Amino acid sequence: MKRRDFINRGLLTAFAGTVASPVLFSGFKSPNRNEFHGKTKNIIFLVSDGMSIGTATMADLLLQRKEGRTSQWMDLYRQNKIKRALMDTASANALVTDSAAASSAWGGGVRVKNGRLNVGPGGVAYKPILQKFKDAGKAVGCVTTVPITHATPAGFCVNMKHRNMQDKIASKYLELRFDVMMGGGMEYFDGRKREDKKNIFGDFKNQGFNVINTKAQMDLVEPGNPTLGVFFDDGLPYTIDQKSDKDLTKKIPALAEMTNKALSLLQDNKEGFVLQVEGGKVDWAAHANDAAGLLYDQIAFDDAVRIAIQFAESRQDTLVIITTDHGNANPGLIKHDKVNKMFETLHNIKHTNEWVLNGISLNSKPSYVIERLNYAQDITISTDEAKNLLKHYDESIEKNGLYNAYKLPYRKLAEIQRAYTAVYWAGMNHSADFVELAMYGTGNEALPPFIKNTELHNYMLAATGIEEFVSLIN
């Protein structure tokens, strides 16, 4: 046999074996009720949006070195208190998903194209999981650090042909009457970014909702009526920027505070509840290669994980799911002879790169750039580095784009910073990595070591014993 024929036949055989592989193409068999040791009454589903494994690692290392403690998530691993798996995050049309398709995989149980929310070919609509749980009598809700109309919460809640239709998503929430919805996105409710220019907060109030816009108002809300909390335009401020501003800290709740309040509003429902919690600004910081924004928002997400675990520890009816929808930018701490000291620079951060860059203009001088960055992050760059950064400020900077509205030089600043922090980035967008999935509490026993994102949909339904809603499509 000729060598070329041998190689070609071998490749064909390997390909045929791959196509036939049930592991690669059909995933694990969706569990049934008999595979669970008990019945799950409540689910808390926590998503650190866009979290690469390097993000979780560096957040844990930062806490160890700065505060002498570990992250809650990694501590669950260290103490062997959790079941752990890898998850495949692809969408229907790409190996690399966006957040809409990723959340729809969980929400509708079917992979859809990037940009869509539980809408498949020909406009077929897959019923979102929070609607299924609501129909089963459970209280449901979402809290997030980005607009409550954004892709990840929306993927659990609605059918929409494109994720950018956030004003229509806001209106859909009024119709659905979910029990708790809290986050940012003020402009999609007050009319400024609505096609109809209508302020719909009044409609929510007229329909019996508690409508809240500050942390003080949130603290006063009592169970009974559905609650809509919208605290800021667009996404909420990055954690590190908010903590450096007394007014923002007083007005806007942290993710852990929203999570705690949501649990208090949902927990007395006799049929249980399902709550999605999203650290959405982790993803935005990764897109911006903003290490300060990334790590401190990951730590803020971990604070919400701690609240969820504390809630579940005192009960025998709650499943806590902790994961991400996809990786983003794949950051990492890279070897250097002074890597420990360099990484400790992040201990003294006051502000994010977003704060730094938004305070620089076309007419700024290098000395001002140096002073601003030193104040915000305890980094003293050179005059040449400051001049290099300023080259990116010109008349072309304008409002345009989802994550970099002013086309600011995020990547250039990150390239400069790596010589001071040892934090490197692979890019500025989502990755195809398999991601961490962890489960704690009642109902984690059926988790296999590898799972497709769509299979979490059926897993949650089976764990709660309402398999009549299980999707037949994978």
PyMOL commands that set and color helices and strands:
alter all, ss='L'
color gray80, all
select helices_A, chain A and resi 3-20+22-25+33-35+53-67+72-78+99-108+121-123+129-135+151-157+166-176+186-188+201-206+215-220+239-243+246-251+255-266+281-287+291-313+339-348+353-358+366-377+383-390+410-421+455-463+467-469
alter helices_A, ss='H'
color red, helices_A
select strands_A, chain A and resi 42-47+83-88+139-147+180-184+210-212+227-230+273-278+318-323+327-328+332-333+423-424+430-431+435-441+450-452
alter strands_A, ss='S'
color yellow, strands_A
deselect
rebuild
show_as cartoon
